[in-house]
Each structure stands twice: as structure tokens, then as C-alpha cells.
């Protein structure tokens, strides 16, 4: 593994170097991970740096996660920053989550901001309404639909109450029919929680009826 890491460090093409680091990460011993992280931080391309961080994140020990978060926060490309934060979020200790949230909130591109908040929402359930509000403000419908779908996929029966459910339904109602229907499967647990199996049957029947009307 030390030789493999040294070989990866010599790769001139940064996208290939990032890919090599991502592939090596699961096999590196703890004493090699600091060197791999330092190699990642030296990658000039922010998108490739984010890809390498994505591969390293699940394998970093707590003492290196602060450095990884700092490396992510140094990324100016907002899409790459969002990707890095989303991948780091499940592995961050509780004391680093506020810093990650601060970085996510500072992202001006709304779709990228939602992506970062989506990664943090399972660990900070209280930010779910904020994430939905950010998604709601995305002007492009296709991007808004993808953002909402990503957030809805993170819902749990614990962090959703009736008020949030109402907001979700209202947000989905702003989408066209195909985008709306794509989100229904992710809402099944919520529908059953709030209305029981009978409510799910009614939703299914409504979809069938609409399909018949628009044949």
C-alpha cells in the first residue's frame, strides 16, 4: 500500500489521481491516511479534490475529519463543496456538524445548498424545514424536483410532523405531473403514518384514475 500511494501521488492527470486515491482509500492503513489526505488537499482542481475527499471520508479517523472538513470548506466551487459536505456529513463527530452546517448555509447556489443540507439533515433533523425552504426557492423546476426528491428520500417518521408534511405536499404541488409522481414512492411511509393504509389506497386509486383520464 505505501508503494501504491506513492505511485498515485506521481500521477500527473488530477482526475486520474483523484480516482486512484478514491480507489485506494478502503485499503490504506491508518498510518497512511494522513498522507493520502495531504495528497488530496494538494489537488488543484476543486471538483477532483472533492471526489478524492468523497473516497477518503468513510475511512478517516476522528482526528483527521477536522482536517478533511477544513479541506472541504476551502473549496470555492459550490457544487464541489456541496458534494464534499454531503459525503463527509455521515462521518463527522457531533462537535463538527455545526461547522459543516455553517459551510452549507453559506452556499449561494440553491441547488448545491440543498445537496449539502440533504447530507446533513439525517444528523441535524431540525434543519429539514430550512432545507425544504431552500429547495422551494429553486427557480428551475427540474432542479427543484431533484432537490425535493433528495430531501424526501432522507425523511424519517421521527423528524416529520403534520406541518412539515403539509409543506412537502404543497411544494410537490408546484411540480408537473411526472415530477410529482416520481416522489410518491418516497412518501409511502409518511402517508401511512399520517393516514393509515387506507390513505395509501386512496393515493394509489387517484393515480390510477388520473392515468385513465389522460390516456
C-alpha positions in Angstrom: 0.0 0.0 0.0 2.8 2.6 0.7 4.1 1.9 -2.8 0.6 2.2 -4.3 0.1 5.5 -2.6 3.4 6.8 -3.8 2.5 5.8 -7.3 -0.8 7.6 -7.0 0.9 10.8 -5.9 3.0 10.8 -9.1 0.0 10.7 -11.5 0.0 13.9 -13.5 -3.6 14.0 -14.5 -5.6 15.2 -11.5 -8.8 13.4 -12.3 -7.0 10.1 -12.6 -5.1 10.9 -9.4 -8.3 11.6 -7.5 -9.8 8.4 -8.8 -6.7 6.4 -7.7 -6.9 7.9 -4.2 -10.7 7.1 -4.0 -10.0 3.5 -5.0 -7.0 3.1 -2.6 -8.8 4.7 0.4 -10.6 1.5 1.7 -7.3 -0.4 1.7 -5.0 2.2 3.4 -3.8 1.5 6.9 -4.5 4.3 9.5 -0.9 5.4 9.4 -1.2 6.1 5.6 -4.4 8.0 5.7 -2.8 11.4 6.8 -0.5 11.2 3.7 -3.5 10.4 1.5 -5.4 13.3 2.9 -2.5 15.6 2.4 -2.2 14.4 -1.2 -5.9 15.1 -1.7 -5.5 18.7 -0.3 -2.8 19.3 -2.9 -5.1 18.6 -5.9 -5.6 21.8 -7.7 -8.9 21.0 -9.3 -11.6 21.5 -6.7 -14.0 19.0 -8.3 -11.3 16.4 -8.3 -10.4 17.3 -4.8 -14.0 16.8 -3.7 -14.0 13.3 -5.5 -10.9 12.3 -3.6 -12.4 13.5 -0.3 -15.5 11.6 -1.0 -13.5 8.4 -1.2 -11.4 9.1 1.9 -14.3 10.3 4.1 -15.6 6.9 5.3 -12.1 5.7 6.3 -10.8 8.8 8.2 -10.4 8.6 11.9 -11.9 11.4 14.0 -8.6 13.3 14.4 -8.4 13.6 10.6 -12.0 14.6 10.0 -11.4 18.1 11.1 -8.7 18.5 8.5 -11.0 16.9 5.9 -13.7 19.4 6.8 -11.3 22.3 6.5 -10.2 21.0 3.1 -13.8 20.9 2.0 -14.5 24.4 3.3 -11.6 25.7 1.3 -13.3 24.6 -2.0 -14.7 27.7 -3.8 -16.7 25.7 -6.5 -20.1 25.4 -4.8 -21.1 22.2 -6.5 -17.9 20.5 -5.5 -18.2 21.9 -1.9 -21.7 20.6 -1.6 -20.6 17.1 -2.8 -17.7 17.1 -0.3 -20.0 18.2 2.6 -22.7 15.6 1.7 -20.1 12.8 1.7 -18.4 14.0 4.9 -21.6 14.5 6.9 -22.3 10.9 7.9 -18.8 10.5 9.3 -18.4 13.8 11.2 -18.5 13.8 15.0 -21.2 15.8 16.7 -18.9 18.7 17.5 -18.0 19.3 13.8 -21.6 19.3 12.5 -22.2 23.0 13.3 -19.2 23.9 11.2 -20.4 21.8 8.3 -23.8 23.4 8.6 -22.3 26.9 8.5 -20.4 26.0 5.3 -23.6 24.6 3.8 -25.7 27.7 4.6 -23.0 29.9 3.0 -23.5 28.2 -0.4 -25.3 30.7 -2.7 -26.3 28.3 -5.4 -29.6 27.0 -4.1 -29.4 23.5 -5.7 -25.9 23.0 -4.3 -27.0 24.3 -0.9 -29.9 21.8 -0.8 -27.5 19.0 -1.7 -25.3 19.9 1.2 -28.2 20.3 3.6 -29.6 17.0 2.4 -26.4 15.3 3.6 -26.6 17.0 7.0 -30.4 16.6 7.5 -30.3 13.0 8.9 -27.8 14.1 11.5 -29.4 17.5 12.2 -33.2 16.9 11.8 -34.0 20.4 12.9 -32.6 21.8 9.6 -35.1 19.9 7.4 -37.6 22.8 7.2 -34.7 25.1 6.2 -33.6 22.7 3.5 -37.2 22.5 2.2 -37.4 26.2 2.2 -34.2 26.4 0.2 -35.4 23.8 -2.3 -38.7 25.7 -2.7 -36.8 28.8 -3.9 -35.1 27.0 -6.8 -36.5 28.5 -10.0 -35.8 25.7 -12.4 -38.5 23.0 -12.0 -36.3 20.1 -12.9 -33.7 21.1 -10.4 -36.3 21.8 -7.8 -37.8 18.4 -8.4 -34.4 16.7 -7.9 -33.8 18.7 -4.8 -37.1 17.8 -3.3 -36.7 14.2 -4.2 -33.3 14.1 -2.5 -34.7 15.6 0.7 -37.8 13.4 0.8 -35.6 10.3 0.5 -34.0 11.4 3.8 -37.3 11.7 5.7 -37.8 9.6 8.7 -41.0 9.1 10.7 -39.3 10.7 13.6 -38.3 14.0 12.0 -41.6 14.7 10.1 -44.7 16.1 11.7 -48.0 17.2 10.2 -46.8 20.8 9.5 -43.8 19.6 7.6 -45.8 17.0 5.7 -48.2 19.8 4.6 -45.3 21.9 3.3 -43.9 18.9 1.4 -47.2 18.3 -0.3 -47.5 22.0 -1.1 -44.0 22.0 -2.6 -44.7 18.9 -4.7 -47.9 20.5 -6.0 -45.8 23.1 -7.7 -44.2 20.4 -9.9 -45.6 19.0 -13.1 -47.3 15.6 -13.0 -44.2 13.4 -13.9 -42.0 15.1 -11.3 -44.8 14.9 -8.7 -45.3 11.2 -9.3 -41.6 10.4 -9.1 -41.7 11.5 -5.4 -44.7 9.4 -4.4 -42.8 6.2 -3.6 -40.6 8.1 -1.1 -43.7 9.4 0.6 -45.3 6.0 1.3 -44.1 5.7 5.0 -45.3 9.2 5.6 -48.7 8.6 4.0 -49.2 5.5 6.1 -48.1 7.3 9.3 -50.5 10.2 8.8 -53.4 8.5 7.2 -53.0 4.8 7.5 -53.1 2.1 4.9 -56.5 3.4 3.7 -54.9 6.8 2.7 -52.2 4.9 0.7 -55.0 3.0 -1.1 -56.7 6.3 -1.9 -53.5 7.8 -3.3 -52.9 4.7 -5.5 -56.5 4.9 -6.7 -56.1 8.6 -7.5 -53.0 7.9 -9.6 -54.8 5.2 -11.5 -57.8 7.5 -12.1 -55.6 10.3 -13.4 -53.7 7.9 -15.7 -57.1 6.8 -17.2 -58.2 10.3 -17.7 -55.0 11.3 -19.5 -54.6 8.3 -21.8 
